[in-house]
Amino acid sequence: MKELVGVNLLEVFDGEMLARLADDPVLLVNTLYAVCKPQADERGVSDEAFGELLVGDRIEEAATALVRGINDFFPKDRRAVLD
């Protein structure tokens, strides 16, 4: 993730990373693509095609899924920061 888009998802705990992702739709889409890259590569979906699919409510749903995925990854005591 960090290599592809310069985002360290561990930084969500300081609050700044979530704000950056919320304020920058291009960064958000690039981050989402990096998370999904193995599946995108498997299906032959380019980063441009992936980004074109994330419009309207889809980008919000994808962002919510990203936050939930990060939240579920960490132990319960660290999750409180994201709730």
All heavy atoms as an XYZ file, in Angstrom:
640
protein
N       0.826     -1.179      0.000
C       0.000      0.000      0.000
C       0.869      1.241      0.000
O       0.691      2.118     -0.818
C      -0.896     -0.033      1.239
C      -1.701      1.195      1.455
S      -3.078      1.342      0.369
C      -3.937     -0.119      0.764
N       1.786      1.281      0.945
C       2.631      2.464      1.056
C       3.468      2.656     -0.205
O       3.648      3.780     -0.665
C       3.529      2.358      2.290
C       4.230      3.639      2.620
C       4.908      3.545      3.958
C       5.560      4.871      4.287
N       6.192      4.861      5.589
N       3.935      1.566     -0.771
C       4.747      1.643     -1.982
C       3.925      2.115     -3.179
O       4.397      2.909     -3.990
C       5.359      0.279     -2.274
C       6.315      0.268     -3.441
C       6.937     -1.096     -3.627
O       7.489     -1.641     -2.648
O       6.860     -1.613     -4.750
N       2.683      1.659     -3.298
C       1.853      2.003     -4.448
C       1.317      3.420     -4.404
O       1.299      4.110     -5.420
C       0.670      1.034     -4.567
C       0.999     -0.367     -5.038
C      -0.238     -1.245     -4.976
C       1.544     -0.332     -6.459
N       0.828      3.860     -3.244
C       0.177      5.177     -3.176
C       0.706      6.075     -2.071
O       0.206      7.185     -1.878
C      -1.361      5.043     -3.031
C      -1.965      4.448     -4.268
C      -1.757      4.260     -1.815
N       1.694      5.604     -1.334
C       2.262      6.435     -0.272
C       1.377      6.569      0.950
O       1.474      7.533      1.692
N       0.497      5.599      1.153
C      -0.425      5.629      2.285
C      -0.077      4.495      3.236
O       0.037      3.350      2.818
C      -1.891      5.487      1.809
C      -2.824      5.257      2.975
C      -2.310      6.704      1.009
N       0.094      4.849      4.491
C       0.317      3.858      5.542
C      -0.974      3.786      6.349
O      -1.288      4.701      7.112
C       1.494      4.273      6.427
C       1.762      3.286      7.531
O       1.000      2.347      7.742
N       2.836      3.494      8.257
N      -1.726      2.725      6.169
C      -3.024      2.620      6.837
C      -2.917      2.558      8.351
O      -3.902      2.793      9.045
C      -3.819      1.436      6.293
C      -4.290      1.595      4.849
C      -5.044      0.353      4.400
C      -5.155      2.827      4.672
N      -1.745      2.291      8.874
C      -1.574      2.335     10.331
C      -1.721      3.758     10.858
O      -1.990      3.962     12.034
C      -0.212      1.763     10.727
C      -0.021      0.276     10.480
C       1.406     -0.130     10.833
C      -1.024     -0.538     11.267
N      -1.583      4.732      9.980
C      -1.707      6.130     10.386
C      -3.158      6.552     10.639
O      -3.401      7.683     11.064
C      -1.072      7.041      9.345
C       0.434      6.893      9.263
C       1.056      7.712      8.152
O       0.331      8.461      7.467
O       2.272      7.614      7.970
N      -4.110      5.659     10.392
C      -5.502      6.025     10.658
C      -5.726      6.298     12.138
O      -6.648      7.023     12.499
C      -6.515      4.961     10.171
C      -6.442      4.788      8.674
C      -6.337      3.648     10.886
N      -4.872      5.775     12.970
C      -5.064      5.957     14.405
C      -4.746      7.364     14.877
O      -5.158      7.763     15.950
C      -4.252      4.930     15.194
C      -4.785      3.543     15.001
C      -4.100      2.641     14.226
C      -5.990      3.167     15.554
C      -4.600      1.359     14.018
C      -6.507      1.899     15.357
C      -5.808      0.994     14.584
N      -4.026      8.133     14.089
C      -3.781      9.519     14.496
C      -4.875     10.451     13.986
O      -4.881     11.626     14.288
C      -2.388     10.001     14.069
C      -2.233     10.171     12.572
O      -3.235     10.160     11.844
O      -1.086     10.332     12.126
N      -5.813      9.925     13.219
C      -6.942     10.710     12.734
C      -6.651     11.493     11.469
O      -7.546     11.778     10.690
N      -5.408     11.841     11.252
C      -5.053     12.644     10.086
C      -5.252     11.885      8.782
O      -5.711     12.444      7.785
C      -3.609     13.125     10.203
C      -3.210     14.080      9.102
C      -1.797     14.594      9.286
O      -1.412     14.919     10.420
O      -1.089     14.650      8.270
N      -4.918     10.599      8.773
C      -5.052      9.820      7.546
C      -6.503      9.710      7.108
O      -6.818      9.848      5.929
C      -4.443      8.425      7.716
C      -4.560      7.549      6.469
S      -3.918      8.294      4.946
C      -2.196      8.413      5.346
N      -7.418      9.492      8.030
C      -8.835      9.427      7.665
C      -9.297     10.747      7.075
O     -10.043     10.771      6.100
C      -9.691      9.052      8.876
C      -9.619      7.601      9.322
C     -10.488      7.380     10.551
C     -10.032      6.660      8.204
N      -8.842     11.850      7.650
C      -9.199     13.170      7.126
C      -8.634     13.361      5.720
O      -9.325     13.883      4.838
C      -8.696     14.261      8.066
N      -7.393     12.930      5.512
C      -6.792     13.045      4.173
C      -7.579     12.242      3.152
O      -7.850     12.718      2.043
C      -5.342     12.557      4.187
C      -4.367     13.542      4.737
C      -2.923     13.061      4.647
N      -2.540     12.674      3.300
C      -1.634     11.738      3.014
N      -1.019     11.079      3.976
N      -1.322     11.452      1.768
N      -7.946     11.023      3.514
C      -8.711     10.187      2.593
C     -10.093     10.780      2.320
O     -10.582     10.730      1.190
C      -8.836      8.769      3.146
C      -7.540      7.948      3.165
C      -7.740      6.666      3.954
C      -7.044      7.655      1.765
N     -10.705     11.343      3.333
C     -12.033     11.940      3.168
C     -11.985     13.200      2.313
O     -12.919     13.478      1.551
C     -12.635     12.259      4.535
N     -10.898     13.941      2.411
C     -10.783     15.212      1.696
C     -10.224     15.085      0.289
O     -10.307     16.024     -0.494
C      -9.893     16.185      2.481
C     -10.534     16.646      3.777
O     -11.766     16.526      3.916
O      -9.787     17.121      4.654
N      -9.619     13.963     -0.023
C      -8.956     13.795     -1.313
C      -9.492     12.554     -2.022
O      -9.000     11.446     -1.804
C      -7.448     13.676     -1.086
C      -6.639     13.654     -2.364
O      -7.218     13.427     -3.458
O      -5.410     13.853     -2.288
N     -10.502     12.727     -2.892
C     -11.094     11.559     -3.544
C     -10.106     10.784     -4.415
O     -10.217      9.570     -4.544
C     -12.236     12.122     -4.371
C     -12.089     13.589     -4.360
C     -11.166     13.970     -3.266
N      -9.133     11.453     -4.999
C      -8.140     10.751     -5.821
C      -7.284      9.847     -4.936
O      -7.046      8.680     -5.271
C      -7.263     11.753     -6.613
C      -6.125     11.041     -7.315
C      -8.115     12.532     -7.611
N      -6.850     10.360     -3.803
C      -6.083      9.545     -2.865
C      -6.921      8.373     -2.365
O      -6.428      7.249     -2.261
C      -5.597     10.389     -1.678
C      -4.788      9.651     -0.615
C      -3.494      9.088     -1.203
C      -4.494     10.578      0.556
N      -8.182      8.626     -2.083
C      -9.076      7.558     -1.628
C      -9.200      6.466     -2.685
O      -9.049      5.277     -2.386
C     -10.458      8.122     -1.277
C     -11.521      7.097     -0.901
C     -11.097      6.274      0.308
C     -12.853      7.786     -0.660
N      -9.459      6.854     -3.930
C      -9.612      5.861     -5.001
C      -8.304      5.097     -5.215
O      -8.314      3.879     -5.377
C     -10.091      6.528     -6.307
C      -9.999      5.560     -7.487
C     -11.520      7.024     -6.148
N      -7.178      5.803     -5.190
C      -5.892      5.126     -5.350
C      -5.631      4.145     -4.211
O      -5.101      3.051     -4.425
C      -4.752      6.141     -5.454
C      -4.758      6.882     -6.763
O      -5.339      6.432     -7.754
N      -4.120      8.030     -6.787
N      -6.022      4.525     -3.001
C      -5.864      3.641     -1.845
C      -6.762      2.414     -1.972
O      -6.324      1.282     -1.737
C      -6.175      4.402     -0.543
O      -5.283      5.523     -0.443
C      -6.028      3.515      0.675
N      -7.993      2.639     -2.371
C      -8.913      1.519     -2.572
C      -8.403      0.574     -3.651
O      -8.476     -0.648     -3.511
C     -10.305      2.045     -2.932
C     -11.049      2.755     -1.809
C     -12.239      3.524     -2.368
C     -11.480      1.778     -0.745
N      -7.862      1.154     -4.720
C      -7.309      0.308     -5.790
C      -6.140     -0.520     -5.268
O      -6.030     -1.713     -5.570
C      -6.865      1.163     -6.985
C      -6.248      0.320     -8.071
C      -7.058     -0.460     -8.902
C      -4.882      0.268     -8.265
C      -6.504     -1.264     -9.882
C      -4.320     -0.530     -9.249
C      -5.134     -1.284    -10.055
O      -4.592     -2.091    -11.018
N      -5.273      0.096     -4.485
C      -4.120     -0.633     -3.943
C      -4.573     -1.797     -3.075
O      -3.980     -2.882     -3.124
C      -3.218      0.319     -3.155
N      -5.633     -1.582     -2.298
C      -6.178     -2.656     -1.459
C      -6.715     -3.795     -2.333
O      -6.534     -4.973     -2.015
C      -7.304     -2.113     -0.534
C      -8.054     -3.241      0.139
C      -6.731     -1.158      0.505
N      -7.346     -3.429     -3.434
C      -7.991     -4.419     -4.307
C      -7.106     -4.884     -5.459
O      -7.551     -5.666     -6.296
C      -9.273     -3.823     -4.888
S     -10.502     -3.386     -3.663
N      -5.872     -4.400     -5.519
C      -5.003     -4.664     -6.670
C      -4.855     -6.146     -7.021
O      -4.936     -6.495     -8.210
C      -3.637     -4.025     -6.474
C      -2.773     -4.097     -7.729
C      -1.560     -3.248     -7.607
C      -0.641     -3.280     -8.799
N      -0.913     -4.096     -9.922
N      -4.656     -7.040     -6.065
C      -4.545     -8.453     -6.475
C      -5.781     -8.947     -7.232
O      -5.659     -9.612     -8.263
C      -4.374     -9.197     -5.151
C      -3.773     -8.188     -4.227
C      -4.406     -6.876     -4.627
N      -6.956     -8.582     -6.758
C      -8.189     -8.994     -7.438
C      -8.360     -8.248     -8.767
O      -8.829     -8.828     -9.748
C      -9.415     -8.747     -6.547
C      -9.460     -9.618     -5.321
C      -8.681     -9.037     -4.144
O      -8.022     -8.009     -4.242
N      -8.749     -9.713     -3.011
N      -7.983     -6.971     -8.796
C      -8.078     -6.195    -10.030
C      -7.150     -6.781    -11.090
O      -7.537     -6.928    -12.262
C      -7.755     -4.731     -9.765
N      -5.928     -7.114    -10.696
C      -4.978     -7.721    -11.629
C      -5.509     -9.046    -12.153
O      -5.408     -9.341    -13.354
C      -3.621     -7.937    -10.961
C      -2.859     -6.644    -10.722
O      -3.250     -5.590    -11.274
O      -1.866     -6.693     -9.968
N      -6.079     -9.820    -11.264
C      -6.636    -11.121    -11.630
C      -7.741    -10.983    -12.673
O      -7.891    -11.817    -13.565
C      -7.191    -11.772    -10.358
C      -7.566    -13.206    -10.467
C      -7.997    -13.725     -9.101
O      -7.106    -14.038     -8.295
O      -9.216    -13.790     -8.855
N      -8.503     -9.896    -12.578
C      -9.640     -9.666    -13.484
C      -9.283     -8.744    -14.653
O     -10.150     -8.414    -15.465
C     -10.803     -9.088    -12.695
C     -11.393    -10.087    -11.712
C     -12.420     -9.429    -10.799
N     -13.062    -10.365     -9.919
C     -12.584    -10.768     -8.748
N     -11.425    -10.333     -8.322
N     -13.251    -11.620     -8.003
N      -8.047     -8.283    -14.693
C      -7.624     -7.413    -15.785
C      -8.205     -6.012    -15.718
O      -8.414     -5.376    -16.744
N      -8.463     -5.533    -14.497
C      -9.034     -4.197    -14.313
C      -7.901     -3.219    -14.019
O      -7.181     -3.371    -13.036
C     -10.065     -4.182    -13.153
C     -10.598     -2.781    -12.919
C     -11.193     -5.155    -13.441
N      -7.755     -2.214    -14.870
C      -6.703     -1.211    -14.673
C      -7.107     -0.236    -13.569
O      -8.283     -0.165    -13.178
C      -6.475     -0.429    -15.963
O      -7.591      0.406    -16.235
N      -6.131      0.529    -13.103
C      -6.446      1.523    -12.082
C      -7.409      2.573    -12.619
O      -8.292      3.038    -11.898
C      -5.175      2.156    -11.510
C      -4.282      2.783    -12.560
O      -4.436      2.488    -13.761
O      -3.409      3.577    -12.175
N      -7.292      2.930    -13.897
C      -8.206      3.902    -14.487
C      -9.637      3.360    -14.539
O     -10.592      4.057    -14.185
C      -7.759      4.294    -15.901
C      -6.471      5.077    -15.939
C      -5.237      4.181    -16.013
O      -5.377      2.931    -16.155
O      -4.130      4.719    -15.886
N      -9.781      2.117    -14.983
C     -11.109      1.498    -15.059
C     -11.717      1.363    -13.665
O     -12.913      1.611    -13.477
C     -11.031      0.136    -15.740
N     -10.887      0.998    -12.697
C     -11.349      0.874    -11.315
C     -11.890      2.216    -10.829
O     -12.984      2.297    -10.269
C     -10.186      0.413    -10.434
C     -10.537      0.197     -8.992
C     -11.032     -1.023     -8.563
C     -10.354      1.207     -8.061
C     -11.349     -1.231     -7.227
C     -10.668      1.009     -6.727
C     -11.169     -0.217     -6.305
N     -11.128      3.279    -11.053
C     -11.538      4.612    -10.621
C     -12.823      5.070    -11.286
O     -13.658      5.718    -10.664
N     -12.996      4.732    -12.560
C     -14.210      5.123    -13.282
C     -15.447      4.446    -12.725
O     -16.563      4.969    -12.857
C     -14.058      4.803    -14.765
C     -13.065      5.717    -15.461
C     -12.764      5.294    -16.887
O     -13.373      4.307    -17.376
O     -11.916      5.946    -17.525
N     -15.270      3.306    -12.082
C     -16.404      2.586    -11.497
C     -16.836      3.162    -10.150
O     -17.948      2.909     -9.697
C     -16.057      1.101    -11.323
C     -15.830      0.321    -12.616
C     -15.257     -1.053    -12.311
C     -17.125      0.222    -13.415
N     -15.963      3.930     -9.526
C     -16.262      4.485     -8.198
C     -16.836      5.895     -8.319
O     -16.144      6.887     -8.139
C     -15.009      4.498     -7.325
C     -14.525      3.138     -6.859
C     -13.226      3.271     -6.089
C     -15.569      2.462     -5.994
N     -18.106      5.943     -8.633
C     -18.803      7.226     -8.735
C     -20.035      7.202     -7.847
O     -20.546      6.136     -7.506
C     -19.202      7.535    -10.197
C     -17.977      7.735    -11.057
C     -20.093      6.450    -10.765
N     -20.479      8.369     -7.470
C     -21.697      8.473     -6.671
C     -21.604      7.722     -5.360
O     -20.615      7.821     -4.636
N     -22.639      6.966     -5.076
C     -22.709      6.230     -3.816
C     -21.645      5.142     -3.701
O     -21.282      4.751     -2.593
C     -24.087      5.588     -3.647
C     -25.189      6.610     -3.439
O     -24.874      7.765     -3.092
O     -26.365      6.255     -3.634
N     -21.141      4.670     -4.812
C     -20.156      3.581     -4.790
C     -18.878      3.980     -4.056
O     -18.297      3.178     -3.327
C     -19.787      3.115     -6.205
C     -20.936      2.580     -7.006
C     -21.493      1.296     -6.380
N     -22.750      0.950     -7.019
C     -23.941      1.071     -6.447
N     -24.044      1.528     -5.229
N     -25.035      0.730     -7.081
N     -18.432      5.207     -4.246
C     -17.197      5.632     -3.578
C     -17.404      5.704     -2.066
O     -16.544      5.322     -1.288
C     -16.637      6.949     -4.152
C     -15.191      7.146     -3.674
C     -17.500      8.135     -3.801
C     -14.423      8.195     -4.432
N     -18.585      6.156     -1.652
C     -18.882      6.199     -0.218
C     -18.960      4.793      0.372
O     -18.443      4.533      1.455
C     -20.188      6.948      0.027
C     -20.490      7.138      1.487
C     -21.751      7.968      1.723
O     -22.095      8.798      0.876
O     -22.386      7.752      2.764
N     -19.606      3.880     -0.357
C     -19.705      2.495      0.103
C     -18.321      1.852      0.193
O     -18.027      1.117      1.146
C     -20.597      1.696     -0.844
C     -22.053      2.118     -0.794
C     -22.868      1.600     -1.965
O     -22.308      0.892     -2.839
O     -24.074      1.888     -2.016
N     -17.469      2.140     -0.778
C     -16.118      1.579     -0.774
C     -15.305      2.150      0.386
O     -14.551      1.421      1.041
C     -15.427      1.854     -2.108
N     -15.444      3.440      0.653
C     -14.729      4.058      1.771
C     -15.182      3.457      3.098
O     -14.360      3.181      3.977
C     -14.939      5.567      1.765
N     -16.476      3.238      3.235
C     -17.014      2.622      4.448
C     -16.454      1.206      4.615
O     -16.065      0.809      5.716
C     -18.550      2.592      4.403
O     -19.029      3.940      4.330
C     -19.144      1.911      5.620
N     -16.396      0.451      3.519
C     -15.851     -0.909      3.578
C     -14.370     -0.876      3.959
O     -13.912     -1.734      4.726
C     -16.038     -1.604      2.233
N     -13.632      0.108      3.473
C     -12.212      0.237      3.824
C     -12.048      0.471      5.317
O     -11.265     -0.204      5.980
C     -11.574      1.382      3.034
C     -10.108      1.690      3.374
C      -9.213      0.517      3.011
C      -9.671      2.966      2.674
N     -12.811      1.404      5.862
C     -12.719      1.700      7.295
C     -13.123      0.486      8.120
O     -12.474      0.152      9.109
C     -13.557      2.945      7.660
C     -13.628      3.134      9.163
C     -12.983      4.186      6.996
N     -14.175     -0.199      7.709
C     -14.596     -1.417      8.425
C     -13.520     -2.484      8.372
O     -13.260     -3.183      9.359
C     -15.891     -1.952      7.842
C     -17.093     -1.184      8.267
C     -18.364     -1.835      7.790
N     -19.501     -0.999      8.132
C     -20.611     -0.941      7.435
N     -20.763     -1.681      6.357
N     -21.592     -0.155      7.809
N     -12.892     -2.637      7.205
C     -11.828     -3.625      7.066
C     -10.639     -3.313      7.960
O     -10.077     -4.206      8.597
N     -10.268     -2.041      8.014
C      -9.173     -1.626      8.898
C      -9.572     -1.885     10.343
O      -8.797     -2.414     11.132
C      -8.828     -0.140      8.691
C      -8.256      0.080      7.293
C      -7.844      0.341      9.755
C      -8.162      1.530      6.895
N     -10.789     -1.513     10.682
C     -11.301     -1.689     12.035
C     -11.274     -3.164     12.445
O     -10.836     -3.508     13.546
C     -12.712     -1.127     12.126
C     -13.205     -0.985     13.534
O     -12.450     -0.608     14.420
N     -14.471     -1.264     13.741
N     -11.710     -4.031     11.553
C     -11.753     -5.467     11.863
C     -10.371     -6.090     11.948
O     -10.200     -7.128     12.589
C     -12.571     -6.210     10.807
C     -14.052     -5.902     10.893
O     -14.498     -5.344     11.925
O     -14.775     -6.203      9.919
N      -9.397     -5.474     11.320
C      -8.039     -6.015     11.303
C      -7.365     -5.923     12.667
O      -6.608     -6.800     13.055
C      -7.203     -5.265     10.264
C      -5.777     -5.713     10.184
C      -5.439     -6.882      9.512
C      -4.770     -4.980     10.785
C      -4.120     -7.294      9.429
C      -3.450     -5.389     10.710
C      -3.122     -6.545     10.039
N      -7.671     -4.870     13.408
C      -6.967     -4.606     14.655
C      -7.706     -5.166     15.857
O      -8.920     -5.364     15.829
C      -6.770     -3.101     14.835
C      -5.789     -2.544     13.847
C      -6.220     -1.907     12.704
C      -4.427     -2.697     14.053
C      -5.320     -1.421     11.777
C      -3.517     -2.211     13.130
C      -3.964     -1.574     11.991
N      -6.974     -5.424     16.946
C      -7.594     -5.906     18.179
C      -8.607     -4.888     18.719
O      -8.516     -3.692     18.430
C      -6.424     -6.053     19.153
C      -5.205     -6.025     18.327
C      -5.532     -5.282     17.073
N      -9.524     -5.381     19.511
C     -10.631     -4.574     20.019
C     -10.178     -3.284     20.703
O     -10.800     -2.227     20.501
C     -11.457     -5.408     20.993
C     -12.724     -4.763     21.445
C     -13.518     -5.699     22.316
C     -14.837     -5.052     22.700
N     -15.681     -5.943     23.468
N      -9.111     -3.319     21.492
C      -8.690     -2.114     22.222
C      -8.209     -1.005     21.289
O      -8.307      0.164     21.618
C      -7.609     -2.441     23.259
C      -6.326     -2.966     22.647
O      -6.396     -3.668     21.629
O      -5.252     -2.667     23.211
N      -7.737     -1.327     20.112
C      -7.298     -0.310     19.161
C      -8.451      0.150     18.274
O      -8.397      1.208     17.691
C      -6.173     -0.843     18.284
C      -4.981     -1.177     19.171
C      -3.629     -0.954     18.679
N      -3.329      0.224     17.934
C      -2.359      0.260     17.042
N      -1.658     -0.818     16.769
N      -2.080      1.374     16.406
N      -9.506     -0.660     18.171
C     -10.645     -0.315     17.323
C     -11.401      0.906     17.820
O     -12.006      1.618     17.051
C     -11.632     -1.472     17.253
C     -11.183     -2.576     16.407
C     -12.290     -3.590     16.289
N     -11.680     -4.906     16.226
C     -12.285     -6.011     16.556
N     -13.501     -5.994     17.019
N     -11.652     -7.147     16.457
N     -11.382      1.153     19.113
C     -12.141      2.268     19.688
C     -11.775      3.586     19.030
O     -12.598      4.484     18.931
C     -11.903      2.344     21.187
N     -10.573      3.718     18.535
C     -10.134      4.941     17.872
C     -10.932      5.182     16.598
O     -11.228      6.305     16.243
C      -8.632      4.856     17.539
C      -8.164      6.055     16.745
C      -7.817      4.708     18.822
N     -11.327      4.110     15.911
C     -12.036      4.236     14.649
C     -13.554      4.246     14.788
O     -14.252      4.587     13.869
C     -11.638      3.085     13.719
C     -10.162      3.057     13.309
C      -9.889      1.803     12.489
C      -9.789      4.293     12.530
N     -14.057      3.852     15.933
C     -15.512      3.795     16.113
C     -16.117      5.175     16.249
O     -15.568      6.123     16.590
C     -15.860      2.956     17.342
C     -15.622      1.469     17.074
O     -15.594      1.078     15.892
O     -15.456      0.722     18.040
